[in-house]
Amino acid sequence: MNKSDFDLSRQNQHIESRIVAALERISQAFRVLLWQESKTYSLSPIQVQVLIFLSQHSREKRKISYLADEFNMTKPTLSDAIKALEQKNLIRKEYEKNDSRSYVIHLTKKGKDIADKTSFFSEAIRTPVSELYPEDQENMLLSLLSIINYLNKSGVITIQRMCFNCIHYSFSQKGKKHFCHLLNKPLATTELRIDCPEFQQENVE
């Protein structure tokens, strides 16, 4: 009988299950850190995530439909989070001239201040990563990008903006080299991006 990755007998016999269990532990750490940060400002974790996202992304990505896909949430649920942020004077809506139902979301000064402060919630996780050997960091980045790419193609993650799925990216199997056609230069592993502002979705047939 097939056993889950959380079955200890399977974990102790299969390294891939131990890696999955380790990733789940790290996801728990993210949730704890985000929850602690959100309580400081009387916000929910998703409200903090939305503020941070809004502070870092361009106008076309600051709409309800895009945010709902970004966070894998329904529009009504995401709209509730936006409504709460608006009531707390952390965001404002700019309605489109030709469509009164569509709007772009902007941070207020208060919202920007909170987004800047809460964006450091992940420092406790960044610290041990920064202490890894550079080669281990590169291998970890490549492995995580491959996992994210698989999850995206499987439909688990609806949106991603990393090199592997970008129209400007190519990879040479022979030389094991990454190349960005927008920058017109080879990319070192350390230069691969997980969230690129110039990202354009590759053509899917």
C-alpha positions in Angstrom: 0.0 0.0 0.0 1.3 3.4 -0.9 2.2 5.5 2.1 2.2 9.3 2.6 5.3 11.4 3.0 4.3 11.9 6.6 4.4 8.2 7.4 7.5 7.8 9.5 8.4 4.4 8.1 8.4 5.9 4.6 10.2 9.0 5.6 13.0 7.0 7.2 13.5 4.9 4.0 13.1 7.6 1.3 15.0 10.8 1.1 12.4 12.5 -1.1 9.8 12.1 1.6 12.2 13.6 4.2 12.7 16.5 1.9 9.0 17.0 1.5 8.6 16.8 5.3 11.4 19.3 5.7 9.7 21.7 3.3 6.5 21.4 5.2 8.3 22.3 8.4 9.7 25.4 6.8 6.2 26.3 5.5 5.1 26.1 9.1 7.9 28.5 10.1 6.7 31.0 7.5 3.2 30.8 8.8 4.3 31.4 12.4 6.5 34.3 11.5 3.9 35.9 9.3 1.2 35.4 12.0 3.4 37.0 14.6 4.1 40.0 12.4 0.4 40.4 11.4 -0.7 40.5 15.1 1.6 43.4 15.7 -0.5 45.6 13.3 -3.9 43.9 14.0 -4.0 42.5 10.5 -4.5 39.0 9.1 -1.6 37.1 7.5 -3.1 37.5 4.0 -3.6 41.2 4.5 0.1 41.5 5.3 1.0 39.5 2.2 -1.2 41.7 0.1 0.5 44.9 1.4 3.9 43.5 0.7 3.0 42.4 -2.8 1.4 45.8 -3.6 4.6 47.6 -2.4 6.8 45.6 -4.8 4.8 45.1 -8.0 3.7 47.2 -11.0 0.3 48.8 -11.7 -1.1 46.0 -13.9 -0.5 43.4 -11.1 -2.4 45.5 -8.5 -5.9 44.5 -9.5 -8.3 42.1 -7.8 -8.2 39.5 -10.5 -4.5 39.3 -10.6 -4.2 39.3 -6.8 -6.7 36.5 -6.5 -4.7 34.3 -8.9 -1.4 35.3 -7.2 -2.6 34.1 -3.8 -4.8 31.2 -5.2 -7.9 32.8 -3.7 -11.4 33.5 -5.0 -12.2 37.1 -5.9 -14.8 37.5 -3.2 -12.3 36.3 -0.5 -9.6 38.6 -1.8 -12.1 41.5 -2.1 -12.8 41.0 1.7 -9.1 41.5 2.5 -8.9 44.6 0.3 -12.1 46.0 1.9 -10.6 45.6 5.3 -7.3 47.2 4.2 -9.3 50.1 2.8 -11.2 50.6 6.0 -7.9 50.8 7.9 -6.7 53.4 5.5 -3.9 51.2 4.2 -4.9 51.2 0.5 -6.9 53.3 -1.9 -8.6 52.4 -5.1 -8.2 54.1 -8.4 -11.1 53.3 -10.6 -10.6 52.9 -14.4 -12.1 55.6 -16.5 -13.8 53.3 -18.9 -15.0 50.7 -16.3 -16.3 51.7 -13.0 -16.1 48.2 -11.7 -12.4 47.8 -12.4 -9.7 49.5 -10.2 -6.0 49.6 -9.5 -5.0 49.3 -5.8 -2.5 51.8 -4.4 -0.9 51.8 -0.9 -1.4 54.9 1.3 1.6 56.3 3.1 0.5 54.3 6.2 0.1 51.2 4.1 3.5 51.6 2.6 5.1 52.1 6.0 3.5 48.9 7.3 4.4 47.0 4.2 8.1 48.0 4.5 8.2 47.0 8.2 6.4 43.7 7.8 8.4 42.6 4.8 11.3 41.6 7.1 9.2 38.8 8.7 11.3 36.2 6.8 14.7 37.3 8.2 14.8 34.4 10.6 14.7 32.0 7.6 17.1 34.1 5.4 19.8 34.0 8.1 20.5 30.2 8.0 20.3 30.2 4.2 22.9 33.0 4.0 25.2 30.9 6.1 25.2 28.0 3.6 28.2 27.6 1.3 27.7 29.4 -2.0 27.6 26.1 -4.0 24.9 24.8 -1.6 22.9 28.0 -2.1 23.1 27.6 -5.9 22.0 24.0 -5.7 19.1 24.9 -3.4 18.0 27.7 -5.7 18.0 25.4 -8.8 16.2 22.7 -6.9 13.5 25.0 -5.6 13.0 26.6 -9.0 12.5 23.2 -10.5 9.9 22.3 -7.9 8.0 25.6 -8.4 8.1 25.1 -12.2 6.6 21.6 -11.8 3.9 22.9 -9.5 3.1 25.7 -11.9 2.8 23.4 -14.9 0.7 21.0 -12.8 -1.7 23.9 -12.0 -1.0 23.9 -8.2 0.6 27.4 -8.4 -1.3 29.5 -10.8 1.1 32.4 -11.2 4.9 32.5 -11.3 7.3 35.0 -12.8 10.6 33.2 -12.8 13.1 32.6 -15.5 12.2 29.0 -16.4 8.8 29.9 -17.8 9.8 33.2 -19.4 9.8 33.8 -23.2 13.2 35.4 -22.9 14.8 32.4 -21.3 16.6 29.5 -22.9 18.7 26.6 -21.5 21.5 24.7 -23.2 21.5 21.1 -22.1 24.9 20.5 -23.7 26.6 23.3 -21.8 24.2 23.4 -18.9 24.0 27.2 -19.4 21.1 29.6 -18.8 20.6 32.5 -21.2 18.4 35.6 -21.1 17.5 36.9 -24.6 16.1 40.2 -23.2 19.5 41.0 -21.5 21.3 39.2 -24.4 23.7 37.5 -22.0 24.3 34.2 -20.2 23.0 33.9 -16.7 24.9 32.5 -13.8 22.8 30.3 -11.4 23.0 33.1 -8.9 21.3 35.5 -11.4 18.3 33.3 -12.0 15.2 35.2 -10.8 12.1 33.9 -9.1 10.1 37.1 -9.5 11.3 39.2 -12.5 9.6 42.5 -13.4 10.4 41.9 -17.1 8.8 38.4 -17.1 6.8 37.4 -20.1 4.9 34.1 -20.1 6.4 31.6 -22.6 4.1 30.4 -25.4 2.1 27.3 -24.5 0.8 25.2 -27.3 
